[in-house]
Amino acid sequence: MSIVRSENLARIPWLVNGFSTRVGGSSRVYGGQALNLGFTKQDSRPAVERNRAIFLLEVGAATGKKPWPLVTLRQIHSDLIHCVAGLPKEPLVGDGLITRAPGILLGIQTADCLPVVLVDTKQRAVGVFHAGWRGTVKRIVEKGVGEMRRYFGTLPRNLTAAVGPGIRACCYDVGPEVRQQFESQFAYAEDLFREIKESDPVREKYPLLFLTARAPGHSELPTKIFLDLVEANRCQLIDAGVPPRNITASTLCTACHPELLFSYRAENGITGRMMGVAGIRP
């Protein structure tokens, strides 16, 4: 099993944390022995439950050989955040979890979106957040900082943040409507996007053919827009008061490394789910 760990979080002795990959599980539907941690349509529930059990043991969320309770959500790309003290009686719906209770593990599922972990080193509190572009526009991590302050008295300067593997700016092309939504919310939105004109090998080899009047099919090539989702969340955390030196992000891109990570885009929607987790040792 391969687990991605954040260096700045690894220094916190009472914290259990890690970001899973697709390597080292018992699922067969996604090629090889995949560590799918989501109850997807393609995979069987027993396989996912086995994967979750071995992942919890590997990441250190266990007392002896007994895994801690794992708290997850039905994620809906929202800004809904739940404060939990144990295993909920009813399934939770939303995209953020915070706790100060030891011995439980909070988990966010991803397959391109960003898993973001916040840790209050003074109050011994943790939060995990699912930040796709919709959640980012709704300021999910900024609101997460506010919720930790409301419930635990967290001061932003005492937070340490880690962004796990997700789709990076190299591969995350979006439509103009996404850029418009960011521009309506953030003064720095322009810095989050870059544009690249699509290439055409024929046009590049025979440019003179395209200097004449444009017949159908000879129009300007479309422009692709790429979003830096990691930077968007980093800026949001800084605006919320988290010191920049306390924020780290994995450089792994899910779309670039489908052999290591699940990617909804790279695998055309037929893929498993990874998990970013955080918990407090008893």
N, C-alpha and C positions, 0 to 999 in steps of 0.2 A: 504494500500500500504506500502511496506517495501523498504526503500531506504538505501543503504550502503553509509556512508559518511566517509571521511578521516579526522582524528583529526587535522592534520597539516594544511589542507586546510580550515577547519571550522573556523580557527582563523583569516582568511583574510576577513574583513568586506565587501569589495566590490565585492567579488566573489560569483557566483552561481555555485554549483557543486554537483554532486551525481552520484552514480552508481545504476541503476535500478536492480530489481530482477524480478522473474516471478509472484510475488504475487500482487493481487489487480486490475486486469484489466477486460476487457470485452470479451476477446477471449475465445472461447469454444473448439477449435480444439486441444489444448494441455493439456486438463484435467482441470476441475474446471474453475475458472475465472482468466485467465492468462493475464499478462501484456506483451504481445508480441508487441515489438516496431519496428519490421522489416516487410517489405512487402514480406512475404514468400509465397510459392506456396499453402500452406494449408489454410492460413488465408485469411479473406476477407479484402479488403482495408478499408471499413468503420470502421471495428472493430479496425484496427491498428491506424487509424486516431483518433478515440476516445481515445484509449490508450495513444497516444502521447500527446493529449490535456490535459488529466488529469495528466499525468506525469509532463508536463511542469509546470502546476499550483502547483503541490505538491512539486516540487523541488525548486520552487521560481522564475522561469523564466517567469514572467508575470508582466504586468503593469495593476494594478487593476485585472480584470478577463480576460484580453486579453493576450494570450500567446505571447511570443517573437517569431520572425522568427527562425526556427530550420534549421541549415545547416548540411547536412550529405553528404556522399559519396557513390558511387558505389565502394566498396572495392575489391581490386584485389591482396592483399598480396604483395604490392610493397613498394617502398620508396618514392613515390610521395607525396608531401606536398603542400597544397594550402594556400595562405594568402588571407583572405576574409575580406570585409568591410561591407557586407550585404548579403541579399539573392541572390545567383547567378542566372543569367538569364538562364543558361544551367546547366544540371546535372554535377556534378564534379566526376571525376574518380581518385582514389588514396587511401591513407591510413593515411593521416595526414592533420589537419586543424589548422591554427593559426590566431589570430586576436587581434587587440587592440581596436576594435569598441565596444562600449557599446550597450546593448539592443538586442544582438543576442546570440543564444545558439549554440555552436558547439557540435556535437554528433558523437560518434563512436559506431558501433554495434558489439556485440560479443556474442559468445555462447561456448567458451572455450579459445579463444585467449585473450590476455591481453588488457584492455583499460588503457592507460597511459595518465595522465593529467600533464602538466607543467604550472606553474604560475610564472610570473615575478612580484615580489612584488614591484619593483621599477618603472618599466615602465608601469605597469597595462596592461599586455598582457597575453594571455593564449594560450595553444595549447592542442589538443587531438590527440592521435595516436593509431592505431590498430596494435598491435605487436603479431602476430603469429610467428611460428618459421622462416618462410620465410622472413617476415619483419624484424625480429630480426637479422638474418644473413646479411640482407642488411643495418643494422644499422639505422632503422627508427627513434628511439628516439634520437640517437646521431646526426643524421642529423636534427632532429627537434630542438635541441638546437642551431645548426648552423644557421638554417633558422630564428629563433627568434632573433638571434644576427644580422643577415643580415638586417632584416626588421625593428626591433625595437631597436637595440642597446643593446640587452639583454646581461648581464654578467652572466655566468653560476653560479657564487657564489650567485647570487640573485634569483635563481630558487628554487621553492619548487615543489616536484614531488610526485605524488600518483599513485600507481598501483592498479587497481580495481580487483574484483573477476575474476578468470580465472582458468584454469586447472593447478594444482600444480604438483610438482615433484613426489608426491605419486602415481599419476595416469597417467602421461604423458609419455607413452612408445612410442618410436620412432625407426625407422630403422637405421642400421649402416650408411646409406648414409647421414642421417641428422647429425650424429656426425662428419662425414668426412667434411661436409660443415662448421660446426662450427670450427673444428680444422684448416681449411684452412684460417680462418679469425681472430681468437682470441687466444692469447697466453695462456689465462686462461681457454680454452675450456675444458680441462681435469677435472676441478673442477665442471663443470656444469652437468656432467653425472654420473650415478651410474648403476651398473649392478646387476641383480638378476637372478639366475637360476630358471627356471620354476619348480614348485613342481609336484610330481607324488605320490599320496597316496599309490599306490601299491609298488612302489620302496621304499618309506619310511617305509612301514610295513614289507616288505620282502627283505631287502637289499642283502642277500646272493644270491638271484636269479640272481643278476646283476653282480656278481663277476666272472662268467664264461665267455667263449667266447661270444661275443655279436652277437646274431642272429638279423635279421632285426627287427626293433622296439625296440632294446635294446641299441641303441646308446646314446651318451651323450644328456642330455636334453638341449634344446636351452636356450640361455641367453637373457633376456629382458633388454633393455636399456631405462633408464628413464632420461628425460631432465628437468632441473630446469629452466624454462623459466623466472620466476620472478628474479632469481639471475642473469641470463644473461642480463636482461634489467637494473638491478641495477648496475652491473659492467659497462655497457655501459654508463650510466648516470654519474657515478663517473669518468670514463675516459674522459668524455666530460667536466668535471670540476664542476659538481653539488656536493656540500658537502654531504657526507653520512648521516649526521644528518637531512638533508632536504628531505630525501627519505623515504616514508613509503609504505607498501604494505598490502593489505587485505590478511588475512589468509584463506579466504573462497575458497574452491576448487569446481569448477563447477561440476566435475564428482562425487565428494563425496556427494553433496547436490542437487540432481535433484529435490527435493521437494521445494527448495528455488530458485534455479538458473537454467537457461537453459544450457544444455550441448549437443553439437553436438555428442560427442562420446558416452556418457551414454545413449542417446536416439536414437542412430543409424541414425543420420542425420535428423530425423523428429522432429524438435524442433523450438521454437521461437527464438527471438533475444532480448538481453538486450542492454542497452545503457549507456555509460559513457559520461557525458556532463560537459561543463564548459562555463561560460559566465561572462560578466562584467556588474555590475549594472550601470544604467544611473546616 
